[in-house]
Amino acid sequence: MDYLPNILFAIILFLGIGYFAKNVKKLIRNIKLGQDTNVSDNKSQRWKNMAMIALGQSKMVRRPISGFLHVVVYVGFIIINIEVLEIIIDGLFGTHRIGLSILPESVYGFLIGTFEILACLVFVAVIIFWARRNILKIARFWKSEMTSWPKNDGNFILYFEMVLMTLFLVMNATDIHFQAMNSGNIISQYIAPWFSGLSESTLHIIERGAWWVHIVGILIFLNYLYFSKHLHILLAFPNTYFGKLKPKGQLNNLEAVTKEVRMMMDPNADPFAAPAEGAEDEMPAKFGASDVQDLNWVQLLNAYTCTECGRCTSECPANLTGKKLSPRKIMMDTRDRLEEVGKNIDANNGEFKDDGKQLLGDYITNEELWACTSCNACVEACPVSIDPLSIIIEMRRYLVMEQSAAPVELNNMMTNIENNGAPWPYNQQDRLNWKNE
């Protein structure tokens, strides 16, 4: 019976990590539904971007208040959870504060004291974040796409962090032997008097209860990430690594279209010639994208990485002038559709069964796509290198090249370019008239 708590702990740990691994496998499967794309270039720059943007939070601090608070929560939460290693060892082997038997008391006290200070700072920062969302009601958290789940999701994470930090401090405050050391209890020494007058057995029960709820809470938090926008805690690193390196104004070309244009401009080319033996037909099955499977896997990774912070939408000139477009909604819709496709595959033994839906039309409207000015403000604003514009461009290509559904103004412009070599309705003999337009 002495080993029962250790066995129970091992079972809980196995189930928590196992369920997380299952969801990670599903996540990778969904991302791989995207088209292949080559992002193996310039590895040194990619590593630098990941270090600066994901680890160094360089784009977060452009907004000083929220940026600083985010750094506090990010650094504090990561460092505090180093103690999870000690908890796991104690839980599996029945030890208590194994770190004390490995490290000198002064070193161990320094580490736990640092964790306590960070826990307190995280708690304060989380309260400020909660107030910004729910009392100050900052506009970008209350846009139309922030319906009940996205809005509540942000609060759920804040509550999670408050509870976990509180449990950590209570666990230390009610540990009689730890408090007797008088080393490392920088914050918990002020909480310990709250429990004065209680018997040792009662304090032990509270300490053990806080210990168990703390580790179970961490496992619940870990598994909640898959269903939450806070998946970016994990995905920000690969997303910034695979982020776009080319200048933001440079759009990618469709190789099949480039090939056709070159052939049209080559007077010696025979458009009816049979392809050379062994040559592959490079003509894609579809131009542009109408559903998530038509996007590349980096764009799908972008969708799962979206933090829903709204910085992109708050910088979007189309949104600021009342247009329907919200870059954040583009990413949220892409992720929601991808999740729907993934569930469809799960329900049909690993195969996708046509459900009569697609990203374009059922989630994202033509009006949203054509409201975009292609200014890249959303790309520049994103703190984790997400590129909503690339998805918008791919769906626009589908509308133009597959459905001939460009707006009248754009069709007129393209007709003028074809006939006059310029967007304006003047022939080349009237070039001087263009300057008045």
Buried (B, 14 or more C-beta within 10 A) or exposed (E): EEEEEBEEBBEBBEEBEEBBEEBEEBBEEBBEBBBEEEBEEEEEEBEBBBBEBBEBBBBBBEBEEBBBBBBBBBBBBEBBBEBBEBBBBBBEEEBBBBBBEEEEEEBBBBBBBBBBBBBBBBBBBBEBBBEBBBEEEBEBBEBEBBEEEBBEBBEBBBEBBBBBBBBBBBBBBBBEEBBEBEBBBBBBBEBBEEBEEEEEEEBBEBBBBBBBBBBBBBBEBBBBBBEBBBBBBBBBBBBBBBBBEEEBEEEEEBEEBEEEEEEEEEEEEEEEEEEEEEEEEEEEEEBBBBBBBBBBBBBBBBBBBBBBBBBBBBBBBBBEEEBBBBBBBBBBBBBBBBBBBBEBBEEEEEEEEEEEBBBBEBBBBBEBBBBBEEBBBBBEBBBBBBBBBBBBBBBBBBBBBEEEEBEEEBEEBEEBEEEBEBBBBBEEEEEEEEEEE
